[in-house]
Amino acid sequence: MRQSAVMAGLAAVAIAAAGCQSDGKPAAAPATLTPTPVVTSATPSPAPSPTPRRHRRPTPTSVATVVVPAFRSTTSAVTAAQLGKSWHHGCPVAPSSLTNVTMSFWGFDHRAHTGTLVVNTTVVPAVVSAFRSMYDARFPIRRMQPIAAYGGDDDKSMAADNTSAFNCRLAVSDGPPSWSMHAYGEAIDINTLENPYRLNGTVRPPAGATYMDRSNVRPGMIVAGGAAVRAFGAVRWGWGGNWSSTPDYQHFSANGR
């Protein structure tokens, strides 16, 4: 009996191993286990912040500022040595009656320059006032030197387009010989090339002939109503351009002659 029971047990184990139930019916297939998916719940990392742009301050546009020097003038005594050939004994005024006026003038290059005129001491205030007005109006002047720099030669000074005042010489005219107002230091010739003088068909200086057409106004020309005429008119000086028969466009004088 004990052996039979053991044998029966072994048979049952064999049947189970063969996939059958003890009652002879096939055993049910074991349930298939579906693996549970593993869900990883990681917290997403935040998106990287964009690199902040550095806002550059706008660079201001540099604008060149041109500072125009203020008009200046100084005076000094005149000596016979300084006057050179522009003065000699017998002239209507002595060197002691003359004054060097060194002052600003506006150039054709649109810059401030400094030049010197030799004038009668009595007219210094009027001359400084007139040249200050022309400077403020930006009326261009080529150069301004005492005529002694040209050996007292009026033709050489005019050919250089020089602005000058005192020169002990006779008037250039058809009348009887007489002292020019330049011999008294009371006349000024300005921009002689742009403002020539014609007498008996001769233009002085010769290179100024192209400027005899006064309707074609160019820089440095003295014209009615212009800055130079207004400046000298304000100090009661006369302009040679108003002379009816032989206009002298470069010439201003204290008495209009």
Beta strands, then each sheet from edge to edge (+ up, - down):
strand 1: 73-77
strand 2: 98-106
strand 3: 112-120
strand 4: 143-144
strand 5: 162-163
strand 6: 187-189
strand 7: 197-199
strand 8: 202-204
strand 9: 238-239
strand 10: 251-253
sheet 1: 1+ 2- 3+
sheet 2: 4+ 5+
sheet 3: 6+ 10- 9+
sheet 4: 7+ 8-
end
